[in-house]
Amino acid sequence: MRAFFYCLLVPAFLYCSVATAAYSQLQLVSQEVKLRETPSQLFQEMMQSLNFDLSFNNDTEFRQIAHEHGFDAEGLEEQLQWLARIYLESDLGENASISKASAIITSLETIADTPYDMSKLYMLKARKIGREKQDYQQAIALYTQALNQLDNSEDVRTVLLRHNIHHQLGDLYRITLHTAQAQFHLNQYRQLAYQLNNDYLSANAEAALGKFYTKNEQFNKALQHYTQAIRRSENINQPFLNAILSLRLARVYRELQSWDEALQYAHKAADGFKALNNNNYLSSCMTAIAIVYAEQGLWNQAIDYYLNAQQIDVKSGNLTAQALNFHNLGEAYFNNNEAQTALDFLIKANSLFLQKKSKHYLVYNDLLIAQVASSIEDWHMVNNYAAKAFVLAKEKSLLEQMVEALRYRTQAFIALGDTEKAHNALTQLLDLSDELNQQANEKPESNENSLAEQKLALQLSQLKTTSNIQQQQSAQFKTALVISLVLAAMLLLTCIYQWRSKQQISLRKGALKKRLTNEPVSEINGYRGLTESLSQADKLAMVGLISLTNKHNIDIQWGVDAYQQVMLKFMSQLDLQLECDSYLIRPGVLAITLKQSIAPMMLLGDIRRVLETQPKLNDAQLHLGILSLPLLQDPDIKLEPNIYFNVLQMMVAGAISLGHNKDYFVSIIPLSFAPVAIFSPPLYSHLEKGISRGLVKVECNDDKTLIRWPSDHITID
């Protein structure tokens, strides 16, 4: 046996180094998934491993810190790069996260000495500028520098970095309305996600393209990509991804005017983000729901959800989101014929957009202010904001918005009686309108030409490395498979004996546990089974104790075997007819638990009918003690199972005291002001006093004044 184990261990050690490399690559991708799905959790893990001073001024100091805390320099540098990325996440919830990220980036600049490190630095700087200043043009320039630093290497960390940069560039070009560039980078992002062979990253990339096509009103393509995203996410349980997909689908269905589906997915997304405590996306869900109502002309409902989104964004301190909500509220109040309120919100939005230098949002906000102001004929305000919108639209090359701004200015000049300026604005408006019509009929070849070289270069690189990648992936897969088989064989051999032993122990344990709850003589489920059931009394509706009073010695009269067969048959009929669970306490005494309430008199009749089907028991004198659960109305008071049993015994004793000429039941109902002390020892005495004082209501099927309660005051000589 030892020789066999040694034979198995030798190939395992031979493959050890290859397996370590494969594991490292898998771990890198896994960490990327964790950053996107649960950044807060990854942040906590990193803070535990980096809980020491990370200040350094040069490479020598950095290497000394790494050595002192058990890191190699390259590994610690990578950890710092990850930490900076986490700090730049929008929903981390960490105070001063951007300034902390900035400090790490400054430190990393002193030790960056490879193209990969420089690329990471440019990416982090771009992300910081995008988060902090919303200067998207500068961010795009830095991301482009990051991409240019990378060579054509196809190792996992380089592919992963390239994959992240293309994602960010695609999003920024989409935001800044550069459609062709956005589409190119998002397609590269998708291709690299599939190259990394990870379902989560692939689903994210498909969702990004779905979002792009939604924004460009190509809803069929959007649905195709979202369908692919859902297909890729079927085998993974990632709540954040599922919530994101629901939100994106809600937006697509909204654009398709499928209102019910849009609301369904938006609410599903909101529930997901609320469970994840992700306020940024929860606010987006509120906004998505508001827009669904807005597009149906249900402006009051839209305003309610915009205000919900605003409350969330105020708590999280997200100024850009607050500004967008103010803009949306302005639009909603304007359409609700409340122009002055609309202007108040739009001017608040304007102030925040100016503070955040969000020029691409200012264009649309200024145009909407001009539109609202024209409705109340404030022509000076119309001209002022239309002029601002025209300058910003011209700066951003937004021809359609330039035309709209000139239309408002022309209208304002005419109303103000400034004929010359009106004529100039109208002439400019006509020229731009012709240009806009001409542009609509032409294919935008310029953007495609500007991307041609970059696209061809990437395709050439991919063609050169495809063969190597496939071979490498095949070798890694074979290696992982061999190691897995070896380890599985070793584990199987070492665990078979343990499994067999545990199986035998489990069987013996189950048999013993079952016997433990049985009545010892008859081996039928008994008192211990009852107490286990009563330990979960909140799941029961009633519990009763049945006395077949003239059958208390049947085990002696009939013998144990015959007594056991009769009681088993009777109990099985009880369980079937009453839908209850029965327990043999002792000869002639049984307990039952019911999950459904039933009137005590009806229950007594049902038990008698079961007795009549049993030839040896049909002449039994039947006395029943019954309790409805919970016994006390205060849900915080929990009674022990033995207390329930003692109360039931007292009820049965009271029923027996009424006589034997018919079937009797006795039950009690403590009133709402009854103290729990009435169920403390000596129980019979306290409970009888509670009954006599009117704290406990007694019910029976005879004159309750004839009941003679037993006493538990016993003197032992």
N, C-alpha and C positions, 0 to 999 in steps of 0.2 A: 504493500500500500504506500509506504514512504517513497519507494522508487518511482511509483506512478506520479506522486505529487511533485517530485523533483523534475520529472520530465515535463510536467505542465508549467512549472515555474520558469524554466530556462527560456522558452520563447517569449514569455511575458516580459522578462527583463530585457530581452533583445529589442522588443518593440516599445519600451518604456519612453525613450526620448522622443520618438515620433508621436506617441500618444500625448505626451506633455504639450508639444507644439500644437497639435490639433485641439486639445482642450483649451489652450490659451486663446486660440482664434475663436472658438465657440463662446468662451467667457467674454471676449470683447464684444461680440454681437449681442450676447445676453445683456451686457451692461448698457448697450445702446437702447435696447428694448426697455429696460428698467428706467432709464432716463426719460424716455418719452411717455411711459405709462405711469410710473410712480416716482417722480423726481424727489418728492419729500422723503420717501423711504430710502432711496439711494443716498440722499444728502445725509441722513442720520447715520447710515453705515460708514460713509466716508469720514464724517466728523469723529466717529469712534476710532478709526484707524489713523487719523491725522490730528489727534488731540495733543499737539505740541506746537511750540513757536515756529512759524514758517517764515520768519523774517530773515532775509539774506541780501547781500549787496553785490556778490560776484559768484563766479562758478566755484571757487575754492570753499567759500562759506557754505554754499549749497551742498557740495559733496560731503562736507563735514557733518552737516545736519542729517543727511541721508544715512551716513555710516553710523552715527550715534543712535539712530532709531530703527536700525535693521533693514533699511531700504538700499537697493542699488540706485544710483543717480538717475538712470533712465526710467526706472519704475516710479520713483517719486515725482519726477517731472511729468510723467503721464497722469499720475493721480492729481496733480495740481491743475493740469489742463481739464480734466473731468470736473474738478471742483469749480473752476471758473465757469464752465458751461452750465453747471447746475445753478449757480448764483444768478445767471442770466435768464433762467426760466421765469416766465411771467407769473406763474401761480405757485411759486415756492413758499410764499408767506413769511420769508425771513427779512428782518429789518435791515435796511441799508445794504441790500444784496448787490446792487449795481456798484456801489463804492467798494465793497469787498472784492467783487470780481475785478474791478479796475486795479486794485492793489496787487492781486495775483498776476494779472496781465503784465503789470510793470515789472514784477519780479521775474517773470518768465522771459522777458526781453533780455535780461542779463545773461541767460544761460542757453538761449536758442542758438544752436550751431549746425542744424541740418535743414535742408529744404522742407522736410516734413514738419519740423518744429516751427519754422517760419510760416508755413501754410496755416498751421493751427493758430498761431498768433494773429494773423490777418483775419481768420474766421472769427476769432473771439472779439477782436476790435470791431469788426463789422456788426456783429450781433449786439455789442454794447452800444454802438452809435444808433443802431436801429431802435433799441429799447429806450435809450436815454433821451435822444434828440429827435427821433423820427426823421433823421436826415437820410432818406432812402437812397439818394444818388451817391452820397459818399459811401454808404454801406455797400452798394452794388460794386463800386470801384474797389473796395477792400476785398470783397468776396472774389472778384475777378483776379486780383493779385494772389489770393490764396490758391485759386485754381491753377494759375500759371506757375506756382512754385513746385507743383507736384509733377513727378516724372510719370512714365507709363507703367510703373510697377503695379503688379496685380496681387500683392500680398493683402491680407484681409484689412489691416488697419488703414492702408492707403486707399483701398476701394471704399471703405466705410467713410473716410474723410471726404473723398470726392463725392460720394453719395449725399452727404450732409450739405456740402457746399452747393451742389446742383439744386437741392431742395430749397435752400434759402434764396438762391438767385431766382428760381422759378416763382417763389412767392412774392419777392420784391418786384420783379418785372410785372407780375399780375396786378399788384397793388397800384403800380405806377402806369398801368394801362399800356404796357409794351407787349402786345399779345404774342407776336411771333417769338420773341426771346423767351417769354414765359413758357410757351409750349415746348420749345426746344429743351430748356433746362429741366422741365418737369418730366419730359420723356427720357432724358438721360438719368434722372433720379429714379424713375421706374425701372429702367434697364439694369442699373446698378443694384437696386433692391433685389431683383430676381437673381442677379449674379451672386449676391450674398446668401441666397437660398434660405431665407427666413420668412415664414408666413406673416409674422407681425409687420415687418418692414415692407413686405410686398403689398400687404393690405393698406398700409399707410400711403404708399406711393400711388396705388390705384385711387384711393380717396382724394389725394391731392389733384390728380388729373380730373376726377369727377367734379371737384370744386372749380377747377379752371373752366371746364366746359359749361358748368352751370352759370358762371359769371358771364360767359360769352354766348349764353342763350342757346347752346347746342345740347338740349336736354336729353335727347336720345343717346348721344355719346356719353353724357354724364351718367345716365342710368347704367350703361354698359360697364363703365369703370366701377361704379358703386357695387354692381352685381359681382364683379370680379373681386372687389374688396371683401364683400361679405363671404364669398366662397373661400377666400384665403383665410378668413378669420374664423371659419366654422370649427376648426380643430384646436383653437386656442381660447382660453378663458381670460380675456383682458377687458375688465369693465370700462376703462377709459376709452379704448378703441371702439367698443360697442356703442358707447354713448356718442362718440364723435360721428360714427357712421349714421346713427339715428338722426342726429342734428343735420347732417349734410343731406340725407334723404328727405327730411322735412322741407328743406329749402328747395330741392328739386320738385317735389310734389306741389309746393306752393307756387312755383313758377308755372307748373302745368295746370294750375287752378284746381287741383284735387284737394279741396280744403280739408275733408275729413282725414285723409291719409297724412296730410301735412301736420295737422294738429296732433294726430296719434303719435307720429314719430317725434314731434317736438316735445310733447309731454313725457314720452319715454326717455328721451335724452335728458330732460330736466331732472327726472327721477334719478337717472344714473349719476349725473354730476352732483346732485344734492347728496347722494349717498357717499360720493367721493370727496365731499366738502370742497369742490372746485368752483369757487365763486365766479371766476372770469367766464367760464363756459356756461355756468348757470345763468348768468346775465345774458349771454348770447341766445340761450333758449327762450328766455322771456321776450327778448327782442324779436326772435323768429315767430313766436306765437302772436305778438303784437302786429307784425307785418301781415300775417295771414288774415287777421281781423281787418286791418287797414285796407287791404286789397279787395275786401268784400264790402267796403264802405261802412264797417261797424266801428266808427271812430271812438266811441266811448270805451268799448272793450279794448281797443288798441291802446288808448291812453292809459288804462289801468295797468296793462302789462309793461308799457314803457316806464311807468313810474316804479313798478316792481324791479325792473332792471336797474333803474337809477339808484334805488336804495341799496342794492347789492354792490354797485360800483362805487358808491360813496363809502361804504364800509371797507372795501378793498383798496380805496385810494387810487383807482384807475382813472386818471384825468381824461385820457383820450376816449375811453368808453363813456364817461360822463358827458363829454362834449357831443358824441354821436347820439346819445339819448336826448340831450337838449335839442339837437337838430331834428330828431324824429318826432319829439313832442311838439316842436314848432310846426312841422308839417301836419301832424294830426289835428292840432287845434285850429290851424288855418282851414283845413278841410271840414272842420266841425263848426265853421263860421264864427270863430273866436280869434279874429285877426290880431287884436292887441296882445292877448295872452301868447299867441304864436310868436309875435315879435320879441316879447320878453325872453322866451326860451331860446330863440335863434340868436339874440345878442349875447346871451350867456354862452352859447356854443361858440360864437365868434371869439369871445374873450379867451376861452380855453384852447381853441385851435391856434390862436395867435401865440399863446403862452408855450404851446408844444411845437410851434413852427410847422404845423401840419397843413402845408399849402394846398395839397391835393384835396383835402376836405374843405378848406376855406373857399375854394372855387364854387362848390355846390351850395355851401351855406350862404355865401354872399348873393348868389343868384336867387335863392329862395327868399332871402330878406327883400331883395328887389321886387320879387313877385308879390309878396305879402304887402309891402309898402304901396305897390301900385293899386292894390284892391281898396286901400283906404285913402288913395290919392295923395300920399305924401311924396310928391315928385322929387323934392330935394334928396330925400333918403333913397328913392329909387335910383336916381342918377349917381349918388355917392357910392352905393354898394355895387351897382352894375359896373361902374368904372373900375372898382377894385377887382371884381370878378374877371373883367376883360384883361387886366394886366397879368393876373395869375394864370388865366387860361392861355394867354399868349406865351408866358414863360414855360408852361407845361405842354405847349403845342396841342391844345385841346380845341380844335377848330369849331366843333359843334357848340361848345360852351362860349366861345368868342362870339359866335353868331347870336346866341341867346342874350348875351350881355348887351350887344349893340341894339338888339330889338328893344330891350327895356330902356336904354339910353335915348333912343330915337323917340320912344313914346313919352319919356319924361321931358325932353327938350320941346316937343310939340305942346305939351300941357303947360310948360313954363313960358311959352311964347318966344323961345330963342330959335328963330327960324334958321339962322345960319348954321348953328351947331347941329340942329336937327337934320339939315340937308347934308352936312358932312358925315354925320353918323349913318344916315340912310345910304349914302353912296358907298361907304365902307362896308355896310351890311350887305348890300347887293353884290359887291365884289367877293366877299367871303362866302356868301351863299352859293355863287357860281363855283367857287373853288371847292366847297363842300360837296356839291353835286358831282363835280368832275372826279373828286377823290373817291366818292362812293362807287363810281363805275370802273375804277382802275384797281388792279390787283396790287397789293402792297409788296412789291418786289424788293424794295430797299432793305426792309428788315431781314428778308430771307437771304439777300446777298451778303448782308453784314454778318450773318451766321454761318455762311457756307464753309469758310476756311476752318472755323472751329469744329464744325460738324464733321467735315472730311477727316480732319486730324484725329478726332476721337474714334471715328470708324476704322481708320487705318490702324490705330493702336489696338483696337479690339480684335481686328482680323489677325494681326501678328501674334497676339497672345492667346487666342481662343484655344488653339491646340494644347498649349502648355497648361492652361487653366483646367481643361477637361482631364488631362493626364494627372495633374496634381489632385484634383477632386476625386478622381477614381482611385488613386493611390491612398489618399486619406480615408476614403470610404472602406477600402479593403483592409487597411490597417485597423481601423476602428472595429470592423466586423470580426477580424481574427482575435483581437484583444477581448472583445465582448464575448466571443465563443469560449475562449480560454477561461476567462473569469467566471462565466456562467457554469462551465463544467466543474471548476473548483468549488464554487459556491454550492452547486447541486450535490456534489459528493459530501461536502462537510455538513450540509443541512438536512440530508435525508433522515439521518438518525434523529436529529433534533425534532424534525417535523413529526416523525412517527411517535416519538415520546410525548410531544405536546398533544398530539391527537388522542393518545390513550389517556393522558391526564385530563384533557378536556372532557372526554366521555365520562370518566369516573367522577369528575367535578360536577357535570350536569346531572348524573344519576344521584349523587349525594345531595345536591341542592334541591332536586325534586323530592327526595325522601325527607329532607329537612322540613318541608312545608306540609308533609302528610301527617295525618293522625296516626300515632305509633302502632296501634293494634291492627286497624283495618287497612293501613297503607293508603287511605283515601285522603285527598287534599283537605287539610284541617285548619286548626287555629293559626298556625304560622302563616299559612297562605292567606287567611283572612286579614291578619295584621299587615302583611305586605300590601294587600289591596287597599286597606284603610290608611296606609301611609301616604297614599295619593288620593285622599278623600275629595279633593277639588275636582276630580274627574268622575265622581260618582253622584248619582241623584238620590239614592235611598240605600239603606242597609237594614236588614232584618234578622231576627233570631227566632227560629221556629222550634217549638217544643211539642213533640208527640208524647204527651205527658204520661200515657199509660204504656209507653214503649221504651221506657228508660233502661229496662233490663233485658232487651231482646238479644243482646250478645250472649247472655247466659242462657236464656230460654231456647234460642235457636242454634247456638254454636257460632263461632267466629266466621266460618266460611259462608254459611247461609245468610248470616247477618250482613256480611260484606256484600254479597251479591244483591240482596234486597235493597240496601242503601245506595249502591252504585246505580241500580236501575231507576230508583226514585229520584236521585240527584240528576241523572241525565235527562229524565223527563221534565224536571223543574227547569233545568237550563234551557231546554228546547221550548217549552211552553211559555215561560216567563221572560225569555231572553236575558237571563241573569247568570251569575256565577255562584255556585253553591259550595259550601265547606262543611265537612263533618266535624263537629266539635266533640261530641261523645255520643254514645248510643241514645237515639231518640231526640237529639238536639243538633240542629243544623243552622248555619248562617247563610244568608244570601246577600249579594250586592247587585244593584241595578243601576244602569246608566240612564234610564228613562223613569220619570216620576209616574206613579200610579196611585189611585185612591186606595187607602188602607183596606176598606171594606171589599173593594174589587180584588185586591191582592189576596185577601183572606179567602175569597170565593175561588180564585184561580188555584190556590194551593190545595183547597179541599177537592176540586175537580181532578187534580193530579193524583191525590191520595186514592180517590175512588177507582182509578185505573190500576192500583196496586193491590192485589188480593190480600196480601199479608198486612197491609197498612190501612185498609179502607175503614177500619173501626177505630182508628187512632183519635184520641182527644187532642184537638189542635188549639194551641195557644201561641200567639204571635206578638213579639215586640218589634216595633218598626220605627225608624228615625228617618226624617228627610234631611238631606245634606245641602248646604253646610248647617251644622247644628246651631252655631252662633252667627249672627248677621255681620259682625265685624270681621272683614277678610284677613286682618292682620293677626287674629287669634287662631292658633293652630292647636288642636287637641291631639293627644297621643292616642294611638289605636286602642290601647287597653282601656282608656276612658270610654270610648264608644262601646266596647264590649261590655264593660261593667254596667253602663246605662241600659243596654239592651237586656242584660240579665234581670235588672230591676223591673223593666217593662214586662218581661215574660212572667216574673213572679207576681206582678200585679194582675196580669191576665189570668193566671192560674187561680188567684184568690177570688175571681168572679164566679168560679164554679166549673162544672164539666158537662152541663146539659146541652151546650152548643159550642161552636167555635168562637173564640174571643181574640180581639187584638187590643193592645194598648200602645199609645204613642204620645210623645210630648213635643211641644214647640216652645222653646225659651223665647220670651218677649224681648224686644229690642233693648230694654234697659236692664235685662238680667245680667248680673256680674258673672265673670268667669269663675269666681270662687265657689259657685254652687257645684262645680265639677271637680272640687278638690277633696282629698280624703278627710274624714270618712264620707265617701260619695253618697251612699244611701241616705245618711242622715242629712247632709247638706241639701241634697236634691229634694227630699221630702219636705224640708223647711221651705225651700224655694217654691214648691207646689202650693203649700199651705198659705204662703204670703202673696200668692198671685203673680209671682215672677215667671212661672212656667205654666203653660196651658196644657191640660191633659185631654186627650181624645181617646174614646173607646166605643165599642158597639153595645154598651150596656150602661147602667147607671154608674157614673164614675165615683159617686160617694160610697159605693159598696167595695171599692178597691182597698185592699189591705196591703200596704207597702211593707216589704221586708226590712229588717234592721241589720246594720253591719256592726253594731256594738256587741261584741262577743267577749265574755270573760273566760279566760283560760285558767283553770285551777292548777 
